[in-house]
Amino acid sequence: MESENEFEERLRSLIPARSSADPIAAAFEAGSRSARRRTRIWQMTSLAAALLAGIQLLHPAEFSHVRLPLVQPAQTAAISLTDESELPMARAVLDHGIDALPSPQAMTIRKSDPTNSL
């Protein structure tokens, strides 16, 4: 216990030494070094890209002359649009407003049955 008290007393008697380092100058130097490091990375990356592009131009690879097959668009089934189908009605509403819709009594409502079991 006595050695702990003595150690505490010695720690309390210590006086911090004065530093000659300027905190603003240290922060400036740190930022400058960081920017220099980033600049070097960009310079090296750009150099590597330029070298690769130059090599490609001087010695084009054989695969650059490969012809790719043409992709034919898929054929879709023709959709018959009647006056009561959704697309013409949507266009009519966009062009002329809600009043372009036919009255509910004039519309024929069909049940949708994809399996034709009805």
Buried (B, 14 or more C-beta within 10 A) or exposed (E): EEEEEEEEEEEEEEEEEEEEEEEEEEEEEEEEEEEEEEEEEEEEEEEEEEEEEEEEEEEEEEEEEEEEEEEEEEEEEEEEEEEEEEEEBEEBEEEEEEEBBEEEEEEEEEEEEEEEEE
